[in-house]
Structures are given as C-alpha cells and as structure tokens.
C-alpha cells in the first residue's frame, strides 16, 4: 500500500489539525495545504479560541502562530501544557513569519514541539506532521525540518505563486484567484490600521499589525511588501517610531504594485 493510499484509507481515523492564526489569508493557505496532504482542519483566530477548541475536541496537532490578538501563541501553549498535565501531550508547532535567530529555541522553551517559518512549504508541513502526528500505522519521520528563508528582492516570488496554484486539484477552481481576492480585501484595512497606530505612537500595535501583514504578504509571494513589513515589525519591537512614515509610504506603494501584479496573475 502506498503512502498516499494509506492516507486516504486512514483519513477518517485521523484526528484533525487545529490551525491557530488571526490572518484569513494564512488560515486559508494552511487549511488548503492540510487538505491536500490528507488532513482535516479547524481554525482558531487567536489563542483564546484555540484553547476553547481544544477543550471541546481532540486534535492530532496544533499549528500555532506566535503573535495573535487577545492571547499569543506562547501564552496559549503554556496554558495548553498546564491543562494537559502528564497524561497527554498535543503536539504544538510554532508557525511564524519571524525568522530571527533564536526564535525556534524560544518556541521550544515555551512548550512548543517544533517550528515552521512562513511562508510554509507543503513539503516541510508534510514532514513535520509525519513526525508529530502520523496517521495510524505510519512511522514517525526523523530529521530536522528545512525552513527556507523568505525571498527579499522580487516584486512577486514566482515559486510561492506556483506553490499556491498547486493546491488546486484537477477540475477544481483556481485557488490562487480566491487567495488573491482575500489578500486584496484584507490588506487595505490593515494598512489603514497600521497608519493609525503609527500616528498614535502605539509601538505594540505597529509590531502586531506588521507581523500579520508580513505573513500574508509572504504567503502571497509579495516579497517586497514582506521585507518592508519585517522592518516595521523590528521598529515596533524597539519602540522607536520616529522614522516609520517613510517605511509606511514605501509599503503602501509596494502594495499598489503587488495588487496590479497579482490581479494580472489571475485575470
């Protein structure tokens, strides 16, 4: 029996995976990847919702964004571990656009089991779930997950777009068109909220919004946007917002370029 056949045969036996992420683009990409890999998936928009979902249902693993509103992934994971005690441990996999040195170690210290950086590659997600949440009868996979660094020069990352297109099965609508529409709907209000946070001098919100927008930009292959968001996130982390207006102006210009390019991809 092949691995794909085994997955199909055991899909109903496998408990679902919980995706905890506040960004609708990231949610959609993660859920579609999971479905293509043979997993069922539920979604939580923050750590509070993740805890509520885990109290109602058993999950084979949790894909946990580390920065979310109401309760971040680190706090949510700590609460999950407190609830579990020694009887059972649900694998929690950190999933973040923040590729700084030491981030994986911080995730492990918080009680998470492993780490994936965004944009998540289907092969990496497959490998990490086979390690932590194998289907009945499947052996765990050993070895480290390879986390590719996000691109930082082209307007659009062709490999990211090609990867999204591959999520559509034969005869299915092009999921890229759906994701582009979702991204172009989600990004403008985030940019407006980011401008408001900068005007108010709210460094914490600047960091949170930039992080979220960085993740969705990376997923959609908007590499230049993601790069500027990373700079804004770093500025928000330091609390020095004196030189952010230029970055925001650049970000809005790059979004306009990315919008045109993405619309061209699906027109």
C-alpha positions as MATLAB code, in Angstrom:
seq = 'XXXXXXXXXXXXXXXXXXXXXXXXXXXXXXXXXXXXXXXXXXXXXXXXXXXXXXXXXXXXXXXXXXXXXXXXXXXXXXXXXXXXXXXXXXXXXXXXXXXXXXXXXXXXXXXXXXXXXXXXXXXXXXXXXXXXXXXXXXXXXXXXXXXXXXXXXXXXXXXXXXXXXXXXXXXXXXXXXXXXXXXXXXXXXXXXXXXXXXXXXXXXXXXXXXXXXXXXXXXXXXXXXXXXXXXXXXXXXXXXXXXXXXXXXXXXXXXXXXXXXXXXXXX';
ca = [
       0.000    0.000    0.000;
       1.425    3.363   -0.985;
       1.718    6.269    1.444;
      -0.983    8.208   -0.449;
      -3.345    5.224   -0.402;
      -2.686    4.735    3.294;
      -3.548    8.369    3.938;
      -6.837    8.049    2.072;
      -7.724    4.879    3.953;
      -6.959    6.350    7.364;
      -8.289    9.887    6.870;
     -11.447    9.202    8.852;
      -9.417    7.655   11.664;
      -7.033   10.599   11.951;
      -7.995   13.339   14.372;
      -7.936   16.810   12.768;
      -5.289   19.513   12.977;
      -6.068   22.886   14.566;
      -4.759   25.995   12.774;
      -4.412   28.986   15.142;
      -3.759   32.154   13.122;
      -5.501   35.540   13.069;
      -4.855   36.239    9.385;
      -7.524   34.934    6.966;
      -5.046   34.517    4.109;
      -2.711   32.461    6.272;
      -5.674   30.429    7.542;
      -6.837   29.628    4.030;
      -3.381   28.622    2.817;
      -2.730   26.394    5.842;
      -6.122   24.690    5.664;
      -5.797   24.036    1.944;
      -2.296   22.613    2.373;
      -3.556   20.339    5.134;
      -6.449   19.139    2.999;
      -4.108   18.385    0.104;
      -1.910   16.396    2.499;
      -4.896   14.361    3.689;
      -5.647   16.115    6.977;
      -8.892   17.616    8.191;
      -8.508   21.075    9.748;
     -10.273   23.500   12.067;
      -9.389   27.183   12.506;
      -8.963   29.430   15.561;
      -8.303   33.170   15.183;
      -6.342   33.616   18.435;
      -5.030   31.798   21.479;
      -8.314   32.080   23.368;
     -10.216   30.420   20.528;
      -7.530   27.742   20.293;
      -7.956   26.880   23.972;
     -11.727   26.764   23.548;
     -11.401   24.453   20.538;
      -9.032   22.141   22.425;
     -11.454   21.954   25.343;
     -14.197   20.697   23.013;
     -12.280   18.366   20.734;
      -9.133   16.282   20.425;
      -6.563   17.335   17.816;
      -3.607   15.423   16.463;
      -1.563   18.664   16.332;
      -1.858   22.439   16.589;
      -0.232   24.804   14.078;
       0.216   27.873   16.281;
       1.037   31.378   15.075;
       3.085   33.003   17.826;
       1.711   36.554   17.528;
      -2.085   36.831   17.714;
      -4.545   39.236   19.370;
      -6.176   38.507   22.748;
      -3.664   35.732   23.520;
      -0.442   34.964   21.656;
       0.838   31.529   20.777;
       3.370   31.357   23.593;
       0.785   32.039   26.310;
      -1.731   29.710   24.691;
       0.827   26.901   24.563;
       1.721   27.395   28.229;
      -1.960   27.112   29.149;
      -2.345   24.007   26.991;
       0.549   22.352   28.822;
      -0.875   23.342   32.215;
      -4.197   21.734   31.314;
      -2.699   18.529   29.971;
      -0.590   17.538   32.931;
       1.339   14.323   32.360;
      -1.462   12.277   30.798;
      -1.392   13.509   27.198;
       0.629   15.950   25.121;
      -0.856   17.533   21.999;
       1.941   18.458   19.574;
       2.117   22.246   19.126;
       4.085   23.521   16.140;
       5.059   27.186   16.028;
       4.209   28.806   12.703;
       5.507   32.334   12.216;
       6.908   34.759    9.675;
       9.579   35.764   12.192;
      12.783   34.003   11.162;
      15.082   35.714   13.671;
      17.854   33.713   15.256;
      16.723   32.065   18.455;
      13.022   32.027   17.557;
      12.912   28.242   17.341;
      14.597   27.970   20.737;
      12.093   30.404   22.231;
       9.222   28.331   20.837;
      10.632   25.154   22.348;
      11.142   26.841   25.719;
       7.501   27.927   25.654;
       6.406   24.297   25.430;
       6.028   24.018   21.664;
       7.375   20.906   19.999;
       8.717   22.212   16.711;
       8.883   25.233   14.428;
       7.941   26.193   10.861;
       8.677   29.580    9.308;
       6.306   31.308    6.898;
       5.707   31.093    4.053;
       5.211   27.437    4.930;
       6.214   24.963    2.233;
       3.940   21.959    1.703;
       6.869   19.528    1.884;
       8.021   20.981    5.207;
       4.498   20.855    6.628;
       4.124   17.271    5.455;
       7.406   16.221    7.063;
       6.747   17.911   10.376;
       3.250   16.446   10.703;
       4.512   12.995    9.800;
       6.934   13.387   12.690;
       4.475   14.667   15.295;
       1.055   13.470   14.098;
       1.481   10.354   11.950;
      -1.576    8.523   10.666;
      -2.341    5.141   12.262;
       0.227    2.631   11.050;
       2.688    5.249    9.807;
       6.147    5.556   11.327;
       7.472    8.840   12.606;
       9.883   10.661   10.325;
      13.192   11.754   11.777;
      15.390   14.703   10.888;
      15.160   18.464   11.045;
      12.701   20.486    9.028;
      14.311   22.715    6.468;
      12.969   26.259    6.758;
      13.652   28.244    3.608;
      14.235   31.951    4.122;
      11.575   34.172    2.506;
      12.595   35.949   -0.695;
      13.502   39.615   -0.324;
      14.099   41.076   -3.806;
      11.459   40.375   -6.498;
       8.074   42.079   -6.642;
       6.423   38.652   -6.718;
       8.008   35.363   -5.734;
       7.144   33.007   -8.589;
       7.796   29.875   -6.552;
       5.296   30.983   -3.900;
       2.617   31.615   -6.528;
       3.322   28.287   -8.224;
       3.036   26.558   -4.861;
      -0.373   28.133   -4.264;
      -1.584   27.101   -7.717;
      -0.592   23.518   -6.973;
      -3.065   23.484   -4.079;
      -5.895   23.285   -6.645;
      -6.737   19.738   -7.654;
      -7.754   18.597  -11.152;
     -11.058   20.161  -12.157;
     -11.112   22.458   -9.121;
     -11.332   26.265   -9.340;
      -8.006   28.094   -9.214;
      -7.426   28.705   -5.512;
      -4.904   31.427   -6.363;
      -7.735   33.668   -7.586;
      -9.587   33.148   -4.308;
      -6.483   33.857   -2.237;
      -5.622   36.971   -4.241;
      -9.135   38.300   -3.659;
      -8.889   37.555    0.050;
      -5.475   39.222    0.337;
      -6.532   42.341   -1.576;
      -9.583   42.635    0.668;
      -7.659   42.052    3.894;
      -4.549   44.189    3.328;
      -6.036   47.720    2.884;
      -7.745   47.889    6.302;
      -4.579   46.540    7.905;
      -2.553   49.264    6.196;
      -5.016   51.881    7.437;
      -4.875   50.492   10.978;
      -1.085   50.486   10.758;
      -1.080   54.164    9.763;
      -3.368   54.951   12.704;
      -1.126   53.035   15.107;
       1.904   54.958   13.862;
       0.076   58.276   14.261;
      -0.846   57.329   17.821;
       2.684   56.174   18.642;
       1.424   52.693   19.531;
       4.559   50.594   19.026;
       2.920   47.356   20.182;
       0.171   47.611   17.569;
       2.701   48.554   14.900;
       4.624   45.380   15.683;
       1.499   43.179   15.717;
      -0.024   44.551   12.505;
       3.300   44.465   10.650;
       3.843   40.869   11.722;
       0.412   39.791   10.489;
       0.788   41.612    7.181;
       4.273   40.187    6.741;
       2.869   36.675    6.985;
       0.093   37.151    4.444;
       2.416   39.044    2.075;
       4.932   36.205    2.217;
       2.225   33.621    1.579;
       1.042   35.571   -1.475;
       4.576   35.967   -2.811;
       4.592   39.755   -2.281;
       8.256   39.662   -1.312;
       8.985   43.391   -1.218;
       5.944   44.025    0.956;
       7.053   41.301    3.345;
      10.539   42.813    3.559;
       9.209   46.270    4.499;
       6.778   44.733    6.988;
       9.728   42.994    8.638;
      11.464   46.355    9.022;
       8.324   47.911   10.511;
       7.975   44.969   12.878;
      11.547   45.495   14.071;
      10.860   49.210   14.586;
       7.745   48.375   16.578;
       9.758   45.986   18.732;
      12.277   48.708   19.607;
       9.577   51.317   20.269;
      11.355   53.999   18.201;
       8.738   55.139   15.678;
      10.480   58.334   14.548;
      11.455   57.070   11.101;
       8.450   54.929   10.246;
       6.483   57.264    7.971;
       8.884   56.640    5.086;
       8.615   52.889    5.586;
       4.828   53.048    5.560;
       4.822   55.167    2.402;
       7.067   52.583    0.744;
       4.830   49.766    1.959;
       1.716   51.371    0.502;
       3.475   51.907   -2.839;
       4.640   48.294   -2.886;
       1.108   47.137   -2.090;
      -0.189   49.087   -5.104;
       2.418   47.374   -7.294;
       1.676   43.963   -5.791;
      -2.065   44.499   -6.280;
      -1.594   45.148  -10.005;
       0.778   42.221  -10.403;
      -1.457   39.781   -8.507;
      -4.548   40.879  -10.399;
      -2.589   40.238  -13.589;
      -1.811   36.710  -12.391;
      -5.490   35.774  -12.081;
      -7.098   37.889  -14.821;
];
